[in-house]
Amino acid sequence: MDYLREEPLSSPIVDLDWVRQLVKLVEQEDLAELIVRQGEVTVIVRGRSYRPANFFEVTPISAFPVSLPALEPVVEVEGIEPQPTTTVPEERLFHITAPLTGVFYSRPRPDAPPFVTVGSEVEPEQVVALIEAMKFFNEVRSEVKGIVREIVAKDGQLVRHGDTLIVLERTD
């Protein structure tokens, strides 16, 4: 099986077929997490059985344990700087922030599509995410009309009140 390449990656372009092979390996072997480093690129594939470290062990100050539902495998690629697509004047950007401290979710259920993706058009009062706090799911709604330019928070990430979750380019 050719899951790992012999030569290091020479450019920040990642071969998607290779990443798909890594995802398939994680699913077939029911791995919790697979980390592959090649040069300055790190690929992290997390399977259904992945659970983050107990939050008390990571940050003992004002933290609480987080239990997450099983999600589809997640692939993260580090070491590659995202290329800006367009430059938007700062005054046209709107930051949707966390209304409370809790766990961020970008979709209503693990098997459902995300509420929004980069490039999605958003209307005022549209639900764009959920935050779970004390076993309650709280809807996060947009206050303005716009286009999603960045989703800052990651699924399952603990966010604090006031943290930026999503950045919109205002169109109103």
N, C-alpha and C positions, 0 to 999 in steps of 0.2 A: 504494500500500500504506500502510495506516494503522498503522505500528508504533509511532510515538511520538505521544503526545497533545500537543495545543497548549497546554492549560492545566496548571499545576502541580497536584499532588495537594493538596487542602486538608485532608485528614484522614489519619491513619496507616493507613487501610484501602487495601489494594492490590487492584486489579481483576485477578482470576485469569485472565480471558480475555485481558487485555493481556499478562500474564506468559506465558501459553501461546503467544501470538503471538511473543513474544521468543524463547522456546525453539524454536519452529518456524523462525524466521529463522536462529538459530544452527545448527540442523541442516541447513537447506536450503543455506546458504552455507558450511557446514563451517568455521564460525568457532571459534577457540580460546576466545575470551572476548568478551563484550559487557557493557559497563557503561553503565547509564542512570541519570542523576540527575534527579530531579524534586523540587524543594523540599528537604525534609530526608530524603527517601527515596532510597536508592540500591539498584538492582536489578542484581545481577551474575549473568550466565548463562554457565556454562562448558561448552563442548562436549567431544566425545570427544577432540579433539586437544589439549586443554588440558594443559599441563605446568607445574608451579610453577617459579619461578626456581631456578637451581642453588643449593642450600642453602649452598654455600661463599660465594657472593656475598652472601647475606643475613646469615648469622651465621658468621663465620670461626672462632669459638672452639669447639673440640670438636664439630665437625659432620661429617656425611658426606653424599654425594649420595644422593638418593632417586629411584628410577625407579618410576613408577606404571602399572598397567594402565589401558587405556582404560575409562572409566566412562560411565554414562549422563549426560546433561547435568545439571548441578547449578545450582540457583537459590538465591541468597542475597539476602535483603532486609535492608538496614541502615537505621538511623534510626527503627526502630519498637521500642519497649520491649515485651518480652513481658509479657503480663498474667498475674500469678500466678493459678492456678486455685484452689488451696486452700493454706492455711498449715499446714505440718506441723511439729510440735515438733522442734527440732534433735536431741533424743535418739532420735527414731525414724528419723532419716536414717542411711543407711549408704553410704559412699563406696567404690566399687570403683576401685582404683588400678592403675596400670600396674606389672606385676611386673618389667619391664625397659624399657630405652630402645629404641624402634623406631618403626615406622609403624603407626598405628591403622587397623583396618578393621572396619566394623560388619557386614559380610556375608562369607560364605565364598567367594563368587565375585562378580565385577562384575554378573552377570546374575541373581543370587539375591536373595531378600528379606533384609532385615537380621535378625540374630539376635534383637534386641529393638527395640521402639519405645517411646516414651513411653506409659505406661499398661499395658504388658505385665506379666504376672505372671511372676516368676522364682523358680525353686526352687534350693536349695543344690546346688552342683556343676554347674549349667546353664552351658553356654558362652554368653557374652554378647558376645564380640568376639574379634578376632585381633590380635596384634602381630607384625609382620614384623621380624626382626632377622637380619642376615647371611644372607638368602635362606631363612630358616626361619620358618614361621608357628607362633606360640605361642598356644594357646588361653587366653583369659581367662575364668575361671569365677567365678560368684557364690559367696560364702561363706554367704549368708543367704537366707531366703525373703523376698520383697518385691515391690513394684510399682515399675516404673521411673518416676521423677519427672523426670529430666533426663539427657540424653546430652550430656556436656560436650565430649568430643573429636569432631572432624570426620574423616570418611573421608580417608585419605591424609595426615593430620596427623602430624608427628613428635611423639611423646610421650616424656617422660623417666620414669625409674623413680620411682614415688611420685606421679605426676600423677593427679588424679581423672579417670576416664574416664566413669563413670556414677554417678548418685545414685539410690539406692533408698529407698523408705519401707518400713521393716521391717514384716512382718506376722506374724513368729513370736514 
